[in-house]
Amino acid sequence: MKYIALAAAVAIVLPFAAAAQTAASTDKPAVKAAAKPAAKTTTAKNTTKPKPKITKRAAKAVEEVTPISDDTNITLTDADLQVAQRVYTGKIQCELGADVTITADEKRAGFFTVATKGARYRMHPVESRTGAIRLEDPNAGAMWLQIANKSMLMNQKQGLRLADECQAPAQVAFADEMKKNPPKSLFESPDAQPAPSK
């Protein structure tokens, strides 16, 4: 019985104590909030670090998670138009028997129609942080990512890869060359000679 009475007393007093505490401290947070940003701006450092080289695998991973721009009023820059010239067009074979067909828009330079089974997108090039060729359809949330040896089509809104391991003829040739002459390891010295054969 004592516990019930104690709990009831706490339940009655607690809201009044909280109200009194917030009323007494309403002026202090505004002063502190105004002082904090000024202190942070004076301590910020303006240092630039050199950009590290990014592997193809890391570039693909970065581009996959980079959100698609939601700007539908697109004006392409000269750099965008140069990227558009490097986009592989035609029917491109992908893994698991899938394919993607990319067609350049004849009326508007730099725009493409990207189609696969059950999906069709109107895409344009966007700046890539990794140097990969990246096309986006901001309305549908779709992205075409093209790197030297393969490409993929994904829909970020749905969280789906619609086509993966897609390769145009030039990408097949590049992938074969990579198998014959693999890139040097980061741990291998630039002057390293291959081991003599016995």
Phi, psi and omega in degrees: 000322179297322181294324180292317180295319179296316179297321179294319180295317179296319180297327180281318186282325186304313179298323179292322179293318179295319179295319180294321181293317180291327178292324181286337186246022182289330182279331186292316181298325180296320179293316180295318181296322180290328182281328185296311182300324180296321180292322182291322183292331181282338182262355182292140179259139178254072179248142177247135179257146177293143180286128177284156176290140182251132178288161180298321180295317179293322179299316179298316180297318180296313183294327180297323184264353177290124183295150179281137178295141179260014179280117181262352176263088191261129169237117184280140177272173176299322178297319178298318180294326176293321177296319181301329180291341182264001180284130177285134179243168181103192180273121184245124181283142180233177180291162178059030176076005179281164173210158179231134177249124180245125181235128177287140178286123182286334184271334183226109183298138177093352179255150184223153169256123180245119185232142173217176183307115176080005180215144179216129185229149172254114188239160177217156180288147174230158180296135180250136180286343186250355182092355177289157176274125186229124175247145181225150168241097185295331180293317183270344182079026183258154181216138172249123181244122182240119173245181189301321187250354178192170180221167175209154177240126179223158175244107183289329178297321180270347182069036184237143165267116183276329178207135183227161180055042178277139182220120169283164181307320179294326178288325176298315179297319179295317179297320178296319179296323178296325179290320181288320181232078183298148179296152181292148177289153176298333183270352181274136180285150183296336181265007185296135179259147177294149180296140180295142179278147182260000000 
